[in-house]
Amino acid sequence: MTDFRDRERAEEAKFAHDEDMAFRIHARRNRLLGMWAAERMGLNAAEADAYAKSVVQADFEESGDEDVVRKLLGDLTMAGIDADDGEVRAALEATEVEARRALMGGV
């Protein structure tokens, strides 16, 4: 019975760790994506940092990535930047890979 409880605790700990890591990767991805968009909009360092934080916050509006994509497309369009859905989604995928590598590598 103890072995079962130990395994159960280990599985719960692994699940919690995996969920925490997924959240961190997602947040870092959104921050990097915000920095990408800020660079495209020509924002200075302070504005870029604030904008990246706003992209992270935008992800809490609804489940999935649509809220982030919608925010970026709207902001880029308002700034007069020619961007489309495919470009934003490609940047989203690229920044996810970068975020995953940074966190998994311990950077």
Rosetta blueprint (number, residue, H / E / L):
1 M L
2 T H
3 D H
4 F H
5 R H
6 D H
7 R H
8 E H
9 R H
10 A H
11 E H
12 E H
13 A H
14 K H
15 F H
16 A H
17 H H
18 D H
19 E H
20 D H
21 M H
22 A H
23 F H
24 R H
25 I H
26 H H
27 A H
28 R H
29 R H
30 N H
31 R H
32 L H
33 L H
34 G H
35 M H
36 W H
37 A H
38 A H
39 E H
40 R H
41 M H
42 G L
43 L L
44 N L
45 A H
46 A H
47 E H
48 A H
49 D H
50 A H
51 Y H
52 A H
53 K H
54 S H
55 V H
56 V H
57 Q H
58 A H
59 D L
60 F L
61 E L
62 E L
63 S L
64 G L
65 D L
66 E H
67 D H
68 V H
69 V H
70 R H
71 K H
72 L H
73 L H
74 G H
75 D H
76 L H
77 T H
78 M H
79 A L
80 G L
81 I L
82 D L
83 A L
84 D L
85 D H
86 G H
87 E H
88 V H
89 R H
90 A H
91 A H
92 L H
93 E H
94 A H
95 T H
96 E H
97 V H
98 E H
99 A H
100 R H
101 R H
102 A H
103 L H
104 M H
105 G L
106 G L
107 V L
